[in-house]
Amino acid sequence: MTSQALRPQPHFPEQDTQPFWDATKRHELVYQTCNDCSNVIFFPSRHCTACGGANTTWNVSKGEGEVYTFSVVMQSRHPAFKDLGAYAVAYVDLDEGFRIMTNIVGVGNPIEEIQCGMRVKLVWEDQGDGQVSLPMFEPA
């Protein structure tokens, strides 16, 4: 999936989250686990958010989960979003145990076709010059 207008991007290099953004180029959704306390870590961090340890491992998500909650944006004046019409911003709970803020795509009417608890799967929106791809979700 490719977007016409470029969505707002992180400023690179991004020292804390660079491995995450590098993985998006390969269409891999990555998260960390702590080797000391087994905590699942997401949003990417230099340390464990539970125990503070720096001994973490990167893992690749299967990209399957369910909608925790969502909101439908009816209009936006930002150039990257103004032509989308109604679109859904959601929190998705991944099966691996972390939650991500994302968009739900692949639905005709987000007000009627999305519901909390529905199963979703990962899809990618490639951005501009291939510097990054954005993880999004569609009905499973």
N, C-alpha and C positions, 0 to 999 in steps of 0.2 A: 504494500500500500504506500503511495507517495502523496504528499501534500503539495498543493499549489503554492501557498504562502508559507514562509519559514516561521515556525513557532519560536518563541523566545528560547534561547540556548544558554547553557552554563558558560561561564568564562573559563577557557582552557589556558594553561594547564590548571586542573582542579585537584589539588594534592590529596584531599581526603577521599574523594569519590572517583578518581581517575580509573581505577580498575573496573568499576561499574560501567562507566561510559565507554571504555575500550571494549568491554564485552558486548555492549549494545551493537557495536559495529559488526559483530559476528552473529547477531540476532540471538544472543544468550542473555537471559535474565539471571543475574547472579545475586547471591546474598551470602552473608558470613555466618559461621558458627564459632563459638568460643571453644577452644580445645581444653580450657581449664574447668569451665562450669556447664558446658553444653548449651548455653543460651543461643537462640537464633537471633541474629543481628540484622536489622534492616531499618533504616536507611544506612548505607555504608559508613563505617567509622574506623578510626585508627585503633579503637579499643572496644572491649566488651561493655555494653551498656548496663550489664547486670553486676559484674564483678570488677570491672575496670582493667582487666588483663589485656595485654597486647598480643596474646597467642591465639590468633584467629585463622580460620581456613575459609577460602572462597568456595562456594558450591554453585552449581547450575540448577535452577528451578525447572521443573517439568512444565511450568506455565499453566497449571490448572488450579481453579479455585472457585470461590463463590462471592457474589456481591454482598458486601457487608451493609453498605448504605450508598445512596447516590442522590444527586441533584441534577435537574435538567436546566441548562442555561438556555434561555430563550433568545437572547441577542447579545452581541458583543461588538464593541466599536474597535477593538484591536484588529489591525489589518490581517493577522493570521487566522482570526476566528470569525470575522464579520460575515463571510459567505457560507458558513457551515449550517446556518439555520439552527434549530434546536439540537443541542448535543449534551451528552451525559458525562458528568464528572463523578467518579465513584471511588470508594475504597473497596478493594478486593482482598479477601483473605485467601492467601495461597495455601495449598495443601501442606507445604513444608513448614508452615507456622509463622509466616510474617504477613503484614498488611502493606499494600501499596496504593497510593493515590494515582489514578489513571483515568482514561476515558473508556467508555463502553461504545463500541462501534459495531457496524454490521446489523443495525436495526433500522427499520423504516421510521418508526415513531417511538422515540425513547420514553415518552410519557406512558405509553400503553404496553410496550414490549419489554421493559426492564422491571425487575422486582428484586427486592432483598431476598437473598438465599438462592438465587438462580445460579446455575453452574456456568462458568465462563472459561475460555481458553485464550492463550496468548497469541497476539498478532503484532506485527511490527509496522511502524510508520517511519520510512526512511526520510531523513531531513537533508535538504540542500545538497551540499557537496559530499555527502557520505560521512561527515564528521561524527554523526550520531544518529541512532535510530531510537524511536520512542516506543516503549512497551505499552500496548493497548490490549483490550480484551473484547471478545465477541462471544455471543451465546455458544455454549458447547454443544 
